[in-house]
Amino acid sequence: MATTGFDTLKVSQDLKAAGFNEAQAGAIIRSMAGAFQDGMIATKSDIDKLQASTRADIAKLQTSTTAEFAAVRVEMDRLRASTRADIADLKAEGFRALWIQGAGIVGIHLAIGGLLFAAIRFLD
């Protein structure tokens, strides 16, 4: 944090006007001056820099999040297409199995019918 000018005389006068005695005002001023010198108090410039940095970080995060969401959308579309293809394949396999079963049933009926026809002819 940057150091800033600190008007100790004005602060001392303000403190005395508020009812602090000379020793109390001096102690407060020394503490405040030390805090300014040690960089423990943020200045407007410090806050402005932090604000600009935070806005830049948010903009970067927004950009990366937008890109990540776009990638997720692409992956979801790919998975959706793949799932639809898998479902279509399963339907086709199901229909093939039904046709085979149907053909088997028809074959069994024809065989039974042929046996009955042969039995009737044999009995006549």
N, C-alpha and C positions, 0 to 999 in steps of 0.2 A: 504494500500500500504506500502511496505517496505521502510525503510530508507536506504540511500546509502551514501557512502563516497563522499564528495564534496570537491575538491581541490580549496579552496578559493584563495590561492596565485596564482596558475596558471591562474585561471579565471581573477583575478585582473590584472595580467601581460598582458594577451591577450586583455583585454578591454583597458588598457592603450596604448598598441601597436596599437590598432585600432583607437585611438584618443580620448578616454574618459579621463577626468581628475580624480584625486584621489577621489573626493567626488562622482562623477557619478559612478565610478567603485564600490566604497564602497556601495552605495545605491542598485545597481543591485545585488551585491553579497549577501547583507543582504536579499533582497527579494527572491532570488533563494534559499538561505540556509533555510529561513523560509518555503518556499514551500516544500522543501525536508523534513524538520522536521515535518511539518503538514500532510505529506502524500499526498500532492496535485499534485505531479509529479510522474508519473508512471515510474517504472524502467523496465529494460528488463525482469527481473524475474516476475514482475507484469504482463507484457504483455504475457509472456510465460504461466503463470498460467491461465490467462483469455482465451488464445487461446486453451489450453487443456480443460478447462471447456466448452468452446463454442463447441468444437469438440465433447465432450461427450454428450452435450445437443442435438446436431444435430443427433448424432448416435441414441440416445433414441427416438427422434422425428421420425427418419426414420423407426426405428423398430415398433413404435406404428402406424405410418401411413401405413406401409406395412400390419400390422395385421388388421387394420381397412378396408383397401381396400379388403383384403381377405374375411372379414366378409360381406362386401357389395357384393362381387362377389357371395358368397354363397346365400345371400338373393335374388339377382337378378336371379340366377339359379332356386331357389325355386319358385319365382314369375313367371318366364318364364314357368316352368312346370305346375304350377297352372293355368296360363292363357291358355296354350294349352289344358289342361283338360277341362276347362270351355268352350272353343271354340268347342271342340269335343262334349261336352254335348249339347251345343246349336244346333250344326249341327244335332245330333241325334234327338233332340226334333223337329226341323224343318222338318226332313224327316218323323217322326211319324205323325206330323200334316198334311203334304202333303198326306201321305197314307190314313189318315182318311178322308180328303177332297176328295181324289180320289175315295175312297170307297163310300162316300156319293153321289158323282156325278154318279158313276156307278149304285148305287141303284136307284137314281132318274130316270136315263135312262131306267133301267129295269122296274120300276114302270110305266113310261109313255108308254114304249113299250107294257107292259102287258095290260094297259088300252086301248091302240089303238087296240091291238089284240082282246081284249074282245069286243070292240065297233064294229069292223069289223065283228066278228062272230055274234054279236047280230043283226047287220043290214042285214046280209045274210039270 
